[in-house]
Amino acid sequence: MKKNDAIDVMNEELLAVAVKTGFPSPLSSNPSNLSDEEKIESIAEKFRDIMVILGLDLEDESLMRTPKRVAKMYVKEIFSGLNEDNFPEIRFSENNYDHEKSGNMVFVKINVNSFCEHHFVPVIGTAYVAYIPRKKLIGLSKIPRIMKFFAKRPQLQERLGAQVADCLSTLLETPSVAVSITAQHYCMIARGIEDFTSHTTTNVLKGEFRDNPEMQKQFFEAINRA
Ligand SMILES: [Zn+2]
């Protein structure tokens, strides 16, 4: 790669904006300053209380380590996207091709694993993400990583799509981003209506994907082929 092909690795300012973009998140304006280890200790204690209240025997060999296990899973895995330090490292490369003129998009299909913020149970599905590059390209594997970052939070499907779309639009400095998510919500499967077949689809269409019927058609055709 020629030296000037590599665009500024991480524009910190852009990144700070990108991490916070999207549908407003109900994140506390006064977050705890606890370290991950302190969070795990504290959540484990509270989860132990929940289990005791439910009538479980915490001396039981199989249950005794559950509080710590759940706490660790919350902090380090399924809700790790609440910690901005976990945003993936992103590098860009320069785009030398006029995608806008030719109407070409970059399209990826991604698995989505998230958690419903109303019930704290899984939301599992597929996301289709497209953008029309301007000056910058991003490694294809970075798009799933960005999706994963925002998915690893208690979420709303609508917000997840909007956050990924806005984040990519900010980082890639292109107005044209589309995100379609089709997912199964375990709060509709394991409880409530107990409907095993229901799927929820949400779309976020920005720039050309919103305003240009031809690009919109290309996006939905790509989904049908994916
Ligand atoms: Zn739910």
py3Dmol code that shows the C-alpha trace and the ligand (Angstrom):
import py3Dmol

protein = """\
ATOM      1  CA  MET A   1       0.000   0.000   0.000  1.00  0.00           C
ATOM      2  CA  LYS A   2       1.291   3.439  -0.873  1.00  0.00           C
ATOM      3  CA  LYS A   3       1.960   5.582   2.139  1.00  0.00           C
ATOM      4  CA  ASN A   4      -0.781   8.089   1.372  1.00  0.00           C
ATOM      5  CA  ASP A   5      -3.341   5.311   0.944  1.00  0.00           C
ATOM      6  CA  ALA A   6      -3.685   4.992   4.669  1.00  0.00           C
ATOM      7  CA  ILE A   7      -5.953   7.582   6.104  1.00  0.00           C
ATOM      8  CA  ASP A   8      -5.391   8.831   9.623  1.00  0.00           C
ATOM      9  CA  VAL A   9      -5.842   5.674  11.664  1.00  0.00           C
ATOM     10  CA  MET A  10      -8.110   6.930  14.375  1.00  0.00           C
ATOM     11  CA  ASN A  11      -9.466  10.400  14.385  1.00  0.00           C
ATOM     12  CA  GLU A  12     -10.152  10.585  18.117  1.00  0.00           C
ATOM     13  CA  GLU A  13     -12.675  13.393  17.778  1.00  0.00           C
ATOM     14  CA  LEU A  14     -14.642  11.589  15.098  1.00  0.00           C
ATOM     15  CA  LEU A  15     -14.543   8.423  17.135  1.00  0.00           C
ATOM     16  CA  ALA A  16     -15.825  10.143  20.285  1.00  0.00           C
ATOM     17  CA  VAL A  17     -18.805  11.397  18.265  1.00  0.00           C
ATOM     18  CA  ALA A  18     -19.314   8.032  16.552  1.00  0.00           C
ATOM     19  CA  VAL A  19     -19.497   6.089  19.813  1.00  0.00           C
ATOM     20  CA  LYS A  20     -22.264   8.360  21.094  1.00  0.00           C
ATOM     21  CA  THR A  21     -24.327   8.693  17.911  1.00  0.00           C
ATOM     22  CA  GLY A  22     -27.743   7.320  17.209  1.00  0.00           C
ATOM     23  CA  PHE A  23     -31.086   7.154  18.819  1.00  0.00           C
ATOM     24  CA  PRO A  24     -30.523   8.455  22.338  1.00  0.00           C
ATOM     25  CA  SER A  25     -29.421   5.689  24.657  1.00  0.00           C
ATOM     26  CA  PRO A  26     -30.838   5.645  28.152  1.00  0.00           C
ATOM     27  CA  LEU A  27     -27.327   5.651  29.579  1.00  0.00           C
ATOM     28  CA  SER A  28     -26.922   7.204  32.989  1.00  0.00           C
ATOM     29  CA  SER A  29     -25.566  10.733  32.972  1.00  0.00           C
ATOM     30  CA  ASN A  30     -23.832   9.754  36.169  1.00  0.00           C
ATOM     31  CA  PRO A  31     -22.180   6.398  35.407  1.00  0.00           C
ATOM     32  CA  SER A  32     -20.381   4.514  38.140  1.00  0.00           C
ATOM     33  CA  ASN A  33     -16.621   4.801  38.197  1.00  0.00           C
ATOM     34  CA  LEU A  34     -16.234   1.211  39.243  1.00  0.00           C
ATOM     35  CA  SER A  35     -13.623  -0.960  37.568  1.00  0.00           C
ATOM     36  CA  ASP A  36     -14.832  -4.096  35.794  1.00  0.00           C
ATOM     37  CA  GLU A  37     -13.692  -6.196  38.758  1.00  0.00           C
ATOM     38  CA  GLU A  38     -15.641  -4.004  41.201  1.00  0.00           C
ATOM     39  CA  LYS A  39     -18.743  -4.171  38.995  1.00  0.00           C
ATOM     40  CA  ILE A  40     -18.512  -7.967  38.885  1.00  0.00           C
ATOM     41  CA  GLU A  41     -18.200  -8.207  42.694  1.00  0.00           C
ATOM     42  CA  SER A  42     -21.153  -5.899  43.244  1.00  0.00           C
ATOM     43  CA  ILE A  43     -23.465  -7.467  40.634  1.00  0.00           C
ATOM     44  CA  ALA A  44     -22.618 -10.971  41.915  1.00  0.00           C
ATOM     45  CA  GLU A  45     -23.700  -9.935  45.423  1.00  0.00           C
ATOM     46  CA  LYS A  46     -27.016  -8.582  44.119  1.00  0.00           C
ATOM     47  CA  PHE A  47     -27.623 -11.558  41.874  1.00  0.00           C
ATOM     48  CA  ARG A  48     -27.018 -13.864  44.844  1.00  0.00           C
ATOM     49  CA  ASP A  49     -29.809 -11.940  46.657  1.00  0.00           C
ATOM     50  CA  ILE A  50     -32.191 -12.465  43.720  1.00  0.00           C
ATOM     51  CA  MET A  51     -31.480 -16.202  43.747  1.00  0.00           C
ATOM     52  CA  VAL A  52     -32.010 -16.435  47.520  1.00  0.00           C
ATOM     53  CA  ILE A  53     -35.295 -14.490  47.271  1.00  0.00           C
ATOM     54  CA  LEU A  54     -36.430 -16.902  44.555  1.00  0.00           C
ATOM     55  CA  GLY A  55     -35.801 -19.746  46.989  1.00  0.00           C
ATOM     56  CA  LEU A  56     -32.661 -21.265  45.534  1.00  0.00           C
ATOM     57  CA  ASP A  57     -30.010 -22.980  47.621  1.00  0.00           C
ATOM     58  CA  LEU A  58     -26.748 -21.117  47.142  1.00  0.00           C
ATOM     59  CA  GLU A  59     -24.849 -23.911  48.912  1.00  0.00           C
ATOM     60  CA  ASP A  60     -25.753 -26.220  46.039  1.00  0.00           C
ATOM     61  CA  GLU A  61     -22.691 -27.296  44.107  1.00  0.00           C
ATOM     62  CA  SER A  62     -24.273 -26.418  40.756  1.00  0.00           C
ATOM     63  CA  LEU A  63     -25.576 -22.992  41.823  1.00  0.00           C
ATOM     64  CA  MET A  64     -22.880 -21.655  44.092  1.00  0.00           C
ATOM     65  CA  ARG A  65     -20.822 -20.037  41.363  1.00  0.00           C
ATOM     66  CA  THR A  66     -23.786 -18.756  39.334  1.00  0.00           C
ATOM     67  CA  PRO A  67     -23.862 -15.218  40.828  1.00  0.00           C
ATOM     68  CA  LYS A  68     -20.234 -14.588  39.910  1.00  0.00           C
ATOM     69  CA  ARG A  69     -20.679 -16.289  36.531  1.00  0.00           C
ATOM     70  CA  VAL A  70     -23.685 -14.119  35.641  1.00  0.00           C
ATOM     71  CA  ALA A  71     -21.966 -10.946  36.852  1.00  0.00           C
ATOM     72  CA  LYS A  72     -18.897 -11.692  34.763  1.00  0.00           C
ATOM     73  CA  MET A  73     -21.040 -12.436  31.720  1.00  0.00           C
ATOM     74  CA  TYR A  74     -22.876  -9.101  32.138  1.00  0.00           C
ATOM     75  CA  VAL A  75     -19.751  -6.987  32.463  1.00  0.00           C
ATOM     76  CA  LYS A  76     -17.297  -8.772  30.170  1.00  0.00           C
ATOM     77  CA  GLU A  77     -19.593 -10.212  27.514  1.00  0.00           C
ATOM     78  CA  ILE A  78     -23.246  -9.433  26.920  1.00  0.00           C
ATOM     79  CA  PHE A  79     -23.163  -5.824  28.204  1.00  0.00           C
ATOM     80  CA  SER A  80     -19.552  -5.019  27.336  1.00  0.00           C
ATOM     81  CA  GLY A  81     -20.765  -2.409  24.845  1.00  0.00           C
ATOM     82  CA  LEU A  82     -21.757  -0.165  27.754  1.00  0.00           C
ATOM     83  CA  ASN A  83     -18.047   0.486  28.214  1.00  0.00           C
ATOM     84  CA  GLU A  84     -16.782   2.806  25.463  1.00  0.00           C
ATOM     85  CA  ASP A  85     -13.270   1.452  25.948  1.00  0.00           C
ATOM     86  CA  ASN A  86     -14.514  -1.685  24.207  1.00  0.00           C
ATOM     87  CA  PHE A  87     -15.205   0.103  20.929  1.00  0.00           C
ATOM     88  CA  PRO A  88     -13.236  -1.762  18.226  1.00  0.00           C
ATOM     89  CA  GLU A  89     -10.057  -0.362  16.829  1.00  0.00           C
ATOM     90  CA  ILE A  90     -10.809   0.969  13.364  1.00  0.00           C
ATOM     91  CA  ARG A  91      -8.543   1.727  10.448  1.00  0.00           C
ATOM     92  CA  PHE A  92      -9.615   3.265   7.198  1.00  0.00           C
ATOM     93  CA  SER A  93      -8.218   3.115   3.736  1.00  0.00           C
ATOM     94  CA  GLU A  94      -8.563   5.639   0.998  1.00  0.00           C
ATOM     95  CA  ASN A  95     -11.256   5.094  -1.606  1.00  0.00           C
ATOM     96  CA  ASN A  96     -10.048   5.836  -5.118  1.00  0.00           C
ATOM     97  CA  TYR A  97     -13.192   4.833  -6.919  1.00  0.00           C
ATOM     98  CA  ASP A  98     -16.257   6.989  -7.425  1.00  0.00           C
ATOM     99  CA  HIS A  99     -18.923   4.821  -5.816  1.00  0.00           C
ATOM    100  CA  GLU A 100     -21.420   7.659  -5.723  1.00  0.00           C
ATOM    101  CA  LYS A 101     -21.272   8.259  -9.445  1.00  0.00           C
ATOM    102  CA  SER A 102     -21.589   4.568 -10.246  1.00  0.00           C
ATOM    103  CA  GLY A 103     -24.174   3.933  -7.539  1.00  0.00           C
ATOM    104  CA  ASN A 104     -22.092   1.132  -5.984  1.00  0.00           C
ATOM    105  CA  MET A 105     -22.562   0.112  -2.424  1.00  0.00           C
ATOM    106  CA  VAL A 106     -20.651  -2.052   0.030  1.00  0.00           C
ATOM    107  CA  PHE A 107     -23.003  -4.633   1.540  1.00  0.00           C
ATOM    108  CA  VAL A 108     -22.502  -7.055   4.444  1.00  0.00           C
ATOM    109  CA  LYS A 109     -24.704  -9.596   6.164  1.00  0.00           C
ATOM    110  CA  ILE A 110     -24.068 -10.009   9.881  1.00  0.00           C
ATOM    111  CA  ASN A 111     -25.333 -12.150  12.746  1.00  0.00           C
ATOM    112  CA  VAL A 112     -26.806 -10.130  15.583  1.00  0.00           C
ATOM    113  CA  ASN A 113     -26.862 -11.168  19.236  1.00  0.00           C
ATOM    114  CA  SER A 114     -28.311  -8.611  21.565  1.00  0.00           C
ATOM    115  CA  PHE A 115     -30.433  -8.340  24.692  1.00  0.00           C
ATOM    116  CA  CYS A 116     -33.865  -6.799  25.015  1.00  0.00           C
ATOM    117  CA  GLU A 117     -33.699  -3.929  27.488  1.00  0.00           C
ATOM    118  CA  HIS A 118     -37.235  -4.571  28.703  1.00  0.00           C
ATOM    119  CA  HIS A 119     -36.692  -8.176  29.772  1.00  0.00           C
ATOM    120  CA  PHE A 120     -32.907  -8.776  29.624  1.00  0.00           C
ATOM    121  CA  VAL A 121     -33.374 -11.814  27.383  1.00  0.00           C
ATOM    122  CA  PRO A 122     -31.710 -12.472  23.991  1.00  0.00           C
ATOM    123  CA  VAL A 123     -32.585 -10.872  20.685  1.00  0.00           C
ATOM    124  CA  ILE A 124     -31.060 -12.975  17.903  1.00  0.00           C
ATOM    125  CA  GLY A 125     -31.142 -12.329  14.211  1.00  0.00           C
ATOM    126  CA  THR A 126     -29.489 -11.009  11.094  1.00  0.00           C
ATOM    127  CA  ALA A 127     -28.461  -7.537  10.069  1.00  0.00           C
ATOM    128  CA  TYR A 128     -27.825  -6.251   6.559  1.00  0.00           C
ATOM    129  CA  VAL A 129     -25.592  -3.212   6.412  1.00  0.00           C
ATOM    130  CA  ALA A 130     -24.705  -1.150   3.354  1.00  0.00           C
ATOM    131  CA  TYR A 131     -22.878   2.090   2.700  1.00  0.00           C
ATOM    132  CA  ILE A 132     -21.861   4.092  -0.323  1.00  0.00           C
ATOM    133  CA  PRO A 133     -18.235   5.116   0.189  1.00  0.00           C
ATOM    134  CA  ARG A 134     -16.955   8.628  -0.324  1.00  0.00           C
ATOM    135  CA  LYS A 135     -13.305   9.117   0.562  1.00  0.00           C
ATOM    136  CA  LYS A 136     -12.964   6.349   3.111  1.00  0.00           C
ATOM    137  CA  LEU A 137     -13.304   2.589   3.192  1.00  0.00           C
ATOM    138  CA  ILE A 138     -13.387   0.449   6.287  1.00  0.00           C
ATOM    139  CA  GLY A 139     -12.223  -3.169   6.666  1.00  0.00           C
ATOM    140  CA  LEU A 140     -15.248  -5.413   6.106  1.00  0.00           C
ATOM    141  CA  SER A 141     -14.723  -7.224   9.395  1.00  0.00           C
ATOM    142  CA  LYS A 142     -15.011  -3.901  11.213  1.00  0.00           C
ATOM    143  CA  ILE A 143     -18.692  -3.555  10.356  1.00  0.00           C
ATOM    144  CA  PRO A 144     -19.658  -6.680  12.360  1.00  0.00           C
ATOM    145  CA  ARG A 145     -17.401  -5.466  15.148  1.00  0.00           C
ATOM    146  CA  ILE A 146     -19.226  -2.131  15.312  1.00  0.00           C
ATOM    147  CA  MET A 147     -22.572  -3.949  15.236  1.00  0.00           C
ATOM    148  CA  LYS A 148     -21.333  -6.190  18.047  1.00  0.00           C
ATOM    149  CA  PHE A 149     -20.233  -3.227  20.157  1.00  0.00           C
ATOM    150  CA  PHE A 150     -23.693  -1.618  20.057  1.00  0.00           C
ATOM    151  CA  ALA A 151     -25.476  -4.987  20.337  1.00  0.00           C
ATOM    152  CA  LYS A 152     -23.659  -5.806  23.572  1.00  0.00           C
ATOM    153  CA  ARG A 153     -25.977  -3.601  25.565  1.00  0.00           C
ATOM    154  CA  PRO A 154     -29.531  -3.880  26.789  1.00  0.00           C
ATOM    155  CA  GLN A 155     -31.095  -2.693  23.527  1.00  0.00           C
ATOM    156  CA  LEU A 156     -34.083  -1.802  21.428  1.00  0.00           C
ATOM    157  CA  GLN A 157     -33.844  -3.212  17.918  1.00  0.00           C
ATOM    158  CA  GLU A 158     -34.765   0.194  16.426  1.00  0.00           C
ATOM    159  CA  ARG A 159     -32.013   1.890  18.397  1.00  0.00           C
ATOM    160  CA  LEU A 160     -29.403  -0.717  17.523  1.00  0.00           C
ATOM    161  CA  GLY A 161     -29.988  -0.150  13.793  1.00  0.00           C
ATOM    162  CA  ALA A 162     -29.914   3.617  14.186  1.00  0.00           C
ATOM    163  CA  GLN A 163     -26.730   3.566  16.268  1.00  0.00           C
ATOM    164  CA  VAL A 164     -24.857   1.408  13.789  1.00  0.00           C
ATOM    165  CA  ALA A 165     -26.078   3.526  10.853  1.00  0.00           C
ATOM    166  CA  ASP A 166     -25.155   6.812  12.512  1.00  0.00           C
ATOM    167  CA  CYS A 167     -21.820   5.504  13.730  1.00  0.00           C
ATOM    168  CA  LEU A 168     -20.820   4.292  10.256  1.00  0.00           C
ATOM    169  CA  SER A 169     -22.049   7.507   8.665  1.00  0.00           C
ATOM    170  CA  THR A 170     -19.934   9.540  11.104  1.00  0.00           C
ATOM    171  CA  LEU A 171     -16.800   7.401  10.842  1.00  0.00           C
ATOM    172  CA  LEU A 172     -16.919   6.959   7.075  1.00  0.00           C
ATOM    173  CA  GLU A 173     -18.067  10.518   6.429  1.00  0.00           C
ATOM    174  CA  THR A 174     -20.795   9.394   4.051  1.00  0.00           C
ATOM    175  CA  PRO A 175     -24.495  10.233   4.394  1.00  0.00           C
ATOM    176  CA  SER A 176     -25.531   7.007   2.644  1.00  0.00           C
ATOM    177  CA  VAL A 177     -25.869   4.111   5.072  1.00  0.00           C
ATOM    178  CA  ALA A 178     -28.598   1.486   5.389  1.00  0.00           C
ATOM    179  CA  VAL A 179     -29.167  -1.012   8.194  1.00  0.00           C
ATOM    180  CA  SER A 180     -31.924  -3.609   8.162  1.00  0.00           C
ATOM    181  CA  ILE A 181     -32.279  -5.986  11.109  1.00  0.00           C
ATOM    182  CA  THR A 182     -34.568  -9.006  11.302  1.00  0.00           C
ATOM    183  CA  ALA A 183     -34.542 -10.646  14.710  1.00  0.00           C
ATOM    184  CA  GLN A 184     -36.338 -12.942  17.085  1.00  0.00           C
ATOM    185  CA  HIS A 185     -37.036 -11.561  20.519  1.00  0.00           C
ATOM    186  CA  TYR A 186     -36.893 -14.183  23.234  1.00  0.00           C
ATOM    187  CA  CYS A 187     -39.264 -12.093  25.316  1.00  0.00           C
ATOM    188  CA  MET A 188     -41.891 -13.038  22.706  1.00  0.00           C
ATOM    189  CA  ILE A 189     -40.745 -16.666  22.524  1.00  0.00           C
ATOM    190  CA  ALA A 190     -39.923 -17.726  26.069  1.00  0.00           C
ATOM    191  CA  ARG A 191     -42.674 -15.722  27.763  1.00  0.00           C
ATOM    192  CA  GLY A 192     -45.650 -13.474  26.987  1.00  0.00           C
ATOM    193  CA  ILE A 193     -47.188 -14.482  23.676  1.00  0.00           C
ATOM    194  CA  GLU A 194     -44.771 -17.492  23.346  1.00  0.00           C
ATOM    195  CA  ASP A 195     -44.718 -17.162  19.575  1.00  0.00           C
ATOM    196  CA  PHE A 196     -41.802 -19.185  18.184  1.00  0.00           C
ATOM    197  CA  THR A 197     -42.193 -17.901  14.666  1.00  0.00           C
ATOM    198  CA  SER A 198     -42.393 -14.152  15.114  1.00  0.00           C
ATOM    199  CA  HIS A 199     -39.664 -11.979  13.631  1.00  0.00           C
ATOM    200  CA  THR A 200     -39.266  -8.243  13.881  1.00  0.00           C
ATOM    201  CA  THR A 201     -37.751  -6.205  11.069  1.00  0.00           C
ATOM    202  CA  THR A 202     -36.486  -2.654  11.422  1.00  0.00           C
ATOM    203  CA  ASN A 203     -34.904  -0.526   8.702  1.00  0.00           C
ATOM    204  CA  VAL A 204     -32.804   2.587   8.865  1.00  0.00           C
ATOM    205  CA  LEU A 205     -32.256   4.247   5.476  1.00  0.00           C
ATOM    206  CA  LYS A 206     -30.045   7.294   5.191  1.00  0.00           C
ATOM    207  CA  GLY A 207     -28.824   9.475   2.346  1.00  0.00           C
ATOM    208  CA  GLU A 208     -29.116   7.837  -1.078  1.00  0.00           C
ATOM    209  CA  PHE A 209     -30.771   4.768   0.438  1.00  0.00           C
ATOM    210  CA  ARG A 210     -33.606   7.000   1.595  1.00  0.00           C
ATOM    211  CA  ASP A 211     -33.787   9.470  -1.295  1.00  0.00           C
ATOM    212  CA  ASN A 212     -32.857   7.436  -4.368  1.00  0.00           C
ATOM    213  CA  PRO A 213     -35.391   4.685  -5.205  1.00  0.00           C
ATOM    214  CA  GLU A 214     -32.783   2.889  -7.355  1.00  0.00           C
ATOM    215  CA  MET A 215     -30.311   2.569  -4.433  1.00  0.00           C
ATOM    216  CA  GLN A 216     -33.095   1.560  -2.089  1.00  0.00           C
ATOM    217  CA  LYS A 217     -34.098  -1.169  -4.536  1.00  0.00           C
ATOM    218  CA  GLN A 218     -30.480  -2.373  -4.792  1.00  0.00           C
ATOM    219  CA  PHE A 219     -30.270  -2.626  -1.011  1.00  0.00           C
ATOM    220  CA  PHE A 220     -33.440  -4.690  -0.636  1.00  0.00           C
ATOM    221  CA  GLU A 221     -32.500  -6.868  -3.612  1.00  0.00           C
ATOM    222  CA  ALA A 222     -29.142  -7.566  -1.970  1.00  0.00           C
ATOM    223  CA  ILE A 223     -31.002  -8.635   1.180  1.00  0.00           C
ATOM    224  CA  ASN A 224     -33.168 -11.007  -0.843  1.00  0.00           C
ATOM    225  CA  ARG A 225     -30.052 -12.579  -2.354  1.00  0.00           C
ATOM    226  CA  ALA A 226     -28.065 -12.692   0.887  1.00  0.00           C
TER     227      ALA A 226
END
"""
ligand_1 = """\
1
ZN
Zn -38.447 -7.752 25.610
"""
view = py3Dmol.view(width=600, height=400)
view.addModel(protein, "pdb")
view.setStyle({"model": 0}, {"cartoon": {"style": "trace"}})
view.addModel(ligand_1, "xyz")
view.setStyle({"model": 1}, {"stick": {}})
view.zoomTo()
view.show()
